Amino acid sequence: MRYVSTLVIGLAGAGVLASLGVWQVQRLHWKEAILVEIDQRILAAPVPLPQAPDPAIDRFLPVMISGQTGPRELHVLVSTRKLGPGFRIITSLETDDGRRILLDRGVVPDEDKDVPRPPKRVEGVGNLHWPDERDGFTPDNDAATNYWYAREVDVMASELETEPLLVVLRDSAASDPDVSPLPVDTSGIPNDHLGYAVTWFGMALVWLGMTGLQLWRISRRNS
């Protein structure tokens, strides 16, 4: 009787763990499809800047921009594989049709944070973005020393007196040797489902191994 109950519990437990692994594989395919859709949206043909963009509908929308950057910068701490630690340069942009929006010009190395960068004309393509970069571990932004730890569109817009609208520059008609564009992409969107699936399948194998060991011990006692 004990042999049968151990076998049933072992198979049932392994089945539950394996089913969780299958579910994570399904989630992986679902997430990969979403990432492909986002990539296609990011790289789509640019359109004029909408008058009243919607954060849900127009997220990552590629737009054409032209105008003059403002004299003030916000410096947002970031780390990239190519440059290491650095700062995103966020300025206002006075567009040719008279709007004031936020422009993420790109990133500079840590040592160039306070190098003067005078206002300049910008013509190019970027993506609308409403970043979600703040969690319980993110330090508070320090506007007094110009150290920002999250791109919070409403807060930055209030600081620079612009519309609560952020465009992350992708391509510009004129090269900017002082700032390297850091375009929107999907690399920051977590996709850990493969790791979760491997974990669940591994636990199922361990469960089966422990079950087999227990059955072997029961059979030895019975013999």
Buried (B, 14 or more C-beta within 10 A) or exposed (E): EEEEEBBEEBEEBBEEBBEBBEBBBEBBEEBEEEBEEBEEBBBEEBEEBEEEBEEEEBBBBBBBBBBBBBEEBBBBBBEEEEBEEBBBBBBBBBBEEEBBBBBBBBBBBBEBBEEEBEBBBBEBBBBBBBBEEBEEEEEEBEEEEBBBBBBBBEBBBEBBEBBBBBBBBBEBEEEBEBBBBBBBBBEEEEBEBBEBBEBBBEBBEEBBEEBEEBBEEBEEEEE
